[in-house]
């Protein structure tokens, strides 16, 4: 008897774990997924110890140290979202997007550190955040995570992210990165406008990088401004300081526009707005608009990143051979930017 949306059933499958054929499966009519369990090795589509999520209401029940896996795309319907974790109680669990996305999110105002996750000390993987809207006065802001102290891999973010506050670090995916970010991309418009005597850092992917970024890209419009002090903006990262942090950027690229306007120090770059370190095998196709004080002819620093064309970035030879990105993780199509599988 085959399963239906309302009835448990049995049919034959080949187990992806042990390769044996089996006839046991479980259908839960209350959910939007079917979980097949192998009768030979007990392998399950839901890993042991994980909680399956297939409804937006379940997202509000996430605990800080739990393990979760998405079983379908979830549309938030622009409902206001309260960021997960705080500095003293960060998220330390695992969130596996399972290749699915959380869509149409509006982040609640009133938080100084904000993203879908505010503080991450755990693992976030295989997750898409689509069409996120963030417009408030947060100091650290990222579409996925505001402050990352853990691991982020195989994730992407799309949307509009902007903040006007004191001492800003704003990124399409992460505001401040103290952990690792691998195989990720952001298609976001990012804006950081510092108030009072403070600096602003804006990056297409990360506002401030203090650790490791590899095999990532960003595309969108990045803006940073400060009426009284300094502003730094980069197609990928706003600022990176290796004097105090073991920070690296490897095998990455950026495309889009960078717009910086500040009274005092102003730096803009295709990959990094300002850094005293390096970015290895990184490339950019970025248009610049830079103003420092009253000088509208101030030249961008183009720090670390080879200038190229958008058409080159969209070639499969560049993505596979130059960047050496894996076809097991990325989908390549000639004439397009890569996407995650």
C-alpha positions as CSV (number, residue, x, y, z in Angstrom):
1,X,0.0,0.0,0.0
2,X,1.6,3.3,-1.0
3,X,1.6,6.2,1.6
4,X,-0.6,9.2,1.1
5,X,-0.7,12.5,2.9
6,X,-3.1,11.1,5.5
7,X,-2.3,7.4,5.6
8,X,0.7,5.4,6.7
9,X,1.9,2.9,4.1
10,X,4.6,0.6,2.9
11,X,6.6,0.5,-0.3
12,X,10.1,-0.6,-1.4
13,X,13.1,1.7,-1.2
14,X,16.9,1.4,-1.4
15,X,18.6,2.6,1.7
16,X,21.1,5.4,1.0
17,X,23.2,4.3,4.0
18,X,23.4,0.5,3.7
19,X,22.2,-0.1,0.1
20,X,19.7,-2.8,1.1
21,X,16.1,-2.7,-0.1
22,X,13.5,-2.3,2.6
23,X,9.7,-1.8,2.9
24,X,9.3,0.2,6.1
25,X,8.4,3.8,6.0
26,X,6.6,6.2,8.2
27,X,4.2,8.9,7.1
28,X,3.1,11.5,9.7
29,X,-0.1,13.2,8.4
30,X,0.5,16.2,10.7
31,X,3.7,17.2,8.9
32,X,4.8,18.1,5.4
33,X,7.4,15.4,5.0
34,X,7.8,11.6,4.8
35,X,10.5,10.0,7.0
36,X,11.6,6.7,5.6
37,X,13.3,4.4,8.1
38,X,15.4,1.4,6.9
39,X,14.3,-1.9,8.4
40,X,17.8,-3.2,8.0
41,X,20.1,-0.6,9.4
42,X,17.5,1.8,10.9
43,X,18.9,4.7,8.9
44,X,16.5,7.7,8.9
45,X,16.1,10.8,6.8
46,X,16.0,12.6,10.1
47,X,19.4,12.1,11.9
48,X,19.3,10.7,15.4
49,X,18.9,13.3,18.0
50,X,17.6,16.0,15.6
51,X,14.2,17.7,15.8
52,X,12.5,18.1,12.4
53,X,11.0,21.4,11.5
54,X,8.4,21.9,8.8
55,X,6.2,24.8,10.2
56,X,7.1,28.4,11.0
57,X,5.6,28.0,14.5
58,X,8.2,25.4,15.3
59,X,11.0,27.9,14.7
60,X,9.9,29.8,17.8
61,X,10.5,26.7,19.9
62,X,14.2,26.4,19.0
63,X,16.4,25.9,22.1
64,X,19.9,27.2,22.3
65,X,21.6,23.8,22.5
66,X,19.3,21.7,20.4
67,X,19.8,20.0,17.0
68,X,17.4,20.9,14.2
69,X,16.8,20.0,10.6
70,X,14.5,21.6,8.1
71,X,12.2,19.3,6.1
72,X,10.8,21.9,3.7
73,X,10.9,25.6,2.8
74,X,9.2,27.8,5.4
75,X,7.5,31.0,4.5
76,X,7.4,33.4,7.4
77,X,4.9,35.7,5.8
78,X,6.8,38.8,6.9
79,X,6.1,38.0,10.5
80,X,8.3,39.8,12.9
81,X,11.2,37.6,14.1
82,X,13.0,37.7,17.4
83,X,16.7,36.9,16.9
84,X,18.0,33.7,18.5
85,X,20.7,33.9,21.2
86,X,22.4,36.6,23.2
87,X,26.0,37.4,24.0
88,X,25.7,35.6,27.4
89,X,23.4,32.8,26.1
90,X,24.4,32.2,22.4
91,X,23.1,29.4,20.2
92,X,25.4,26.4,20.7
93,X,23.4,23.7,18.9
94,X,23.2,22.6,15.3
95,X,20.8,24.0,12.7
96,X,20.8,22.0,9.4
97,X,18.8,23.6,6.7
98,X,18.9,20.4,4.7
99,X,19.0,22.4,1.5
100,X,15.8,24.3,2.3
101,X,15.1,28.0,2.9
102,X,13.4,30.2,5.4
103,X,11.7,33.0,3.4
104,X,10.1,36.4,3.8
105,X,11.5,37.4,7.2
106,X,11.2,40.8,8.9
107,X,13.6,41.2,11.9
108,X,12.1,42.8,15.0
109,X,13.4,46.2,16.0
110,X,14.9,47.2,19.3
111,X,17.9,44.8,19.3
112,X,21.5,46.2,19.3
113,X,22.7,42.8,17.8
114,X,20.5,41.3,15.3
115,X,20.1,38.7,12.5
116,X,18.0,35.5,12.2
117,X,20.6,34.4,14.8
118,X,22.0,37.1,17.0
119,X,24.9,35.1,18.5
120,X,26.0,31.8,17.1
121,X,28.6,29.5,18.9
122,X,27.3,26.4,17.2
123,X,26.9,25.0,13.7
124,X,24.6,26.4,11.0
125,X,24.7,24.6,7.6
126,X,22.9,24.0,4.4
127,X,20.4,26.8,5.0
128,X,19.0,29.6,2.8
129,X,17.6,32.9,4.2
130,X,15.5,34.4,1.4
131,X,14.1,37.9,1.1
132,X,15.0,39.1,4.6
133,X,14.3,42.7,5.6
134,X,16.3,44.4,8.3
135,X,16.1,48.1,9.0
136,X,16.9,49.3,12.5
137,X,19.5,50.7,14.8
138,X,21.6,47.6,15.6
139,X,25.4,47.9,16.0
140,X,26.1,44.4,14.7
141,X,23.9,43.1,12.0
142,X,23.9,40.2,9.5
143,X,21.2,38.5,7.5
144,X,22.0,35.1,9.0
145,X,24.0,35.9,12.1
146,X,25.0,39.1,13.8
147,X,28.0,37.8,15.7
148,X,29.4,34.4,14.6
149,X,31.7,32.5,16.9
150,X,30.9,29.1,15.5
151,X,30.7,27.5,12.0
152,X,28.6,28.5,9.0
153,X,28.8,26.4,5.9
154,X,26.8,25.9,2.7
155,X,24.4,28.8,3.4
156,X,23.1,31.8,1.5
157,X,21.2,35.0,2.2
158,X,19.1,37.4,-0.1
159,X,17.5,40.6,1.0
160,X,18.0,44.2,2.2
161,X,20.0,45.0,5.3
162,X,20.5,48.5,6.7
163,X,21.3,50.1,10.0
164,X,21.9,53.6,11.4
165,X,23.6,53.5,14.8
166,X,26.8,54.0,16.7
167,X,29.9,52.0,15.7
168,X,28.4,49.7,13.0
169,X,29.5,46.3,11.6
170,X,26.9,45.2,9.0
171,X,27.2,42.4,6.5
172,X,24.9,40.5,4.1
173,X,25.4,37.3,6.0
174,X,27.3,38.1,9.2
175,X,28.0,41.3,11.1
176,X,31.1,40.2,13.0
177,X,32.8,36.9,12.2
178,X,35.0,35.3,14.9
179,X,34.4,31.8,13.6
180,X,34.5,30.1,10.1
181,X,32.4,30.8,7.0
182,X,32.8,28.3,4.1
183,X,30.9,27.8,0.8
184,X,28.5,30.6,1.3
185,X,27.1,33.6,-0.6
186,X,25.0,36.7,-0.1
187,X,22.9,38.6,-2.6
188,X,22.0,41.6,-0.5
189,X,22.0,45.3,-0.5
190,X,23.9,46.4,2.6
191,X,24.0,49.8,4.3
192,X,25.7,51.1,7.4
193,X,25.3,54.7,8.5
194,X,27.2,55.7,11.7
195,X,25.8,58.3,13.9
196,X,27.8,60.7,16.1
197,X,31.6,60.3,16.3
198,X,31.8,56.7,15.2
199,X,32.9,54.4,12.4
200,X,30.9,52.2,10.1
201,X,32.0,48.9,8.5
202,X,29.9,47.4,5.7
203,X,30.6,44.3,3.6
204,X,28.5,42.3,1.1
205,X,29.1,39.1,3.1
206,X,30.7,40.2,6.4
207,X,31.0,43.6,8.1
208,X,34.1,42.8,10.2
209,X,36.1,39.7,9.8
210,X,38.3,38.4,12.6
211,X,38.7,34.8,11.5
212,X,38.3,32.5,8.4
213,X,36.3,33.0,5.2
214,X,36.8,30.7,2.3
215,X,35.0,29.8,-1.0
216,X,32.4,32.6,-0.7
217,X,31.1,35.4,-2.7
218,X,28.8,38.4,-2.5
219,X,26.9,40.5,-5.0
220,X,24.9,43.6,-4.3
221,X,25.2,47.3,-3.4
222,X,27.3,48.0,-0.3
223,X,27.1,51.5,1.4
224,X,29.0,52.8,4.4
225,X,28.9,56.3,5.8
226,X,29.9,58.4,8.8
227,X,29.0,62.0,9.3
228,X,31.8,62.7,11.8
229,X,34.4,59.9,11.5
230,X,35.4,57.0,9.3
231,X,33.7,54.5,7.0
232,X,35.0,51.3,5.4
233,X,33.2,49.2,2.8
234,X,34.2,46.2,0.7
235,X,32.4,44.1,-1.8
236,X,32.9,41.1,0.5
237,X,34.2,42.4,3.8
238,X,34.2,45.8,5.4
239,X,37.3,45.6,7.6
240,X,39.8,42.9,8.6
241,X,42.5,43.4,11.2
242,X,45.2,40.7,11.4
243,X,47.3,42.5,14.0
244,X,44.9,41.4,16.8
245,X,43.1,38.5,15.0
246,X,44.1,35.4,12.9
247,X,41.9,36.5,10.0
248,X,42.1,35.2,6.4
249,X,40.0,35.4,3.2
250,X,40.7,32.7,0.6
251,X,39.2,31.8,-2.8
252,X,36.5,34.4,-2.8
253,X,35.0,37.0,-5.2
254,X,32.6,40.0,-5.1
255,X,30.5,41.8,-7.6
256,X,28.3,44.9,-7.5
257,X,28.8,48.4,-6.2
258,X,30.6,50.0,-3.2
259,X,29.6,53.5,-2.0
260,X,31.5,55.1,0.8
261,X,31.1,58.6,2.2
262,X,32.9,59.8,5.4
263,X,34.2,63.0,6.9
264,X,37.6,61.5,7.9
265,X,39.3,58.2,7.0
266,X,37.6,56.4,4.1
267,X,38.6,53.1,2.5
268,X,36.9,51.0,-0.1
269,X,37.9,47.8,-1.7
270,X,36.6,45.2,-4.1
271,X,37.2,42.4,-1.6
272,X,38.0,44.3,1.7
273,X,37.5,47.9,2.5
274,X,40.5,48.0,4.8
275,X,42.9,45.4,6.1
276,X,46.5,45.0,7.2
277,X,46.4,41.4,6.1
278,X,45.8,39.6,2.8
279,X,43.1,38.0,0.7
280,X,44.4,35.0,-1.2
281,X,43.1,34.1,-4.7
282,X,40.3,36.7,-4.5
283,X,38.7,38.6,-7.3
284,X,36.3,41.4,-7.8
285,X,34.1,43.2,-10.4
286,X,33.0,46.2,-8.3
287,X,32.0,49.8,-9.3
288,X,33.1,52.4,-6.7
289,X,31.8,55.7,-5.5
290,X,34.0,57.2,-2.8
291,X,34.0,60.5,-1.0
292,X,36.2,61.6,1.9
293,X,35.3,65.0,3.4
294,X,34.9,67.4,0.6
295,X,37.0,65.4,-1.8
296,X,34.8,63.7,-4.4
297,X,37.7,62.4,-6.4
298,X,39.1,60.2,-3.6
299,X,40.3,57.0,-5.1
300,X,39.3,53.6,-3.7
301,X,42.1,51.5,-2.2
302,X,41.1,48.3,-4.0
303,X,42.7,46.4,-1.2
304,X,43.5,42.7,-2.0
305,X,41.6,41.4,-4.8
306,X,42.4,41.1,-8.5
307,X,40.1,43.3,-10.6
308,X,38.2,41.4,-13.3
309,X,34.8,41.5,-15.2
310,X,31.4,40.3,-14.2
311,X,31.3,38.1,-17.3
312,X,34.5,36.4,-16.2
313,X,33.1,35.7,-12.7
314,X,30.1,34.0,-14.4
315,X,32.2,31.5,-16.4
316,X,32.3,27.9,-15.1
317,X,36.1,27.8,-15.9
318,X,36.7,30.6,-13.4
319,X,34.5,29.1,-10.8
320,X,35.9,25.6,-11.1
321,X,39.5,26.1,-12.2
322,X,40.5,29.5,-10.8
323,X,38.6,29.3,-7.5
324,X,38.8,25.5,-7.3
325,X,35.3,25.3,-6.0
326,X,33.8,21.7,-5.7
327,X,31.0,20.5,-8.0
328,X,29.9,18.4,-5.1
329,X,28.9,21.6,-3.3
330,X,28.2,24.2,-6.0
331,X,26.1,24.1,-9.1
332,X,27.7,25.7,-12.1
333,X,25.9,27.1,-15.2
334,X,27.8,29.1,-17.8
335,X,26.8,32.8,-17.7
336,X,25.5,32.7,-14.2
337,X,26.9,33.1,-10.6
338,X,27.1,29.7,-8.9
339,X,24.5,28.4,-6.5
340,X,24.6,25.8,-3.8
341,X,23.3,22.3,-4.4
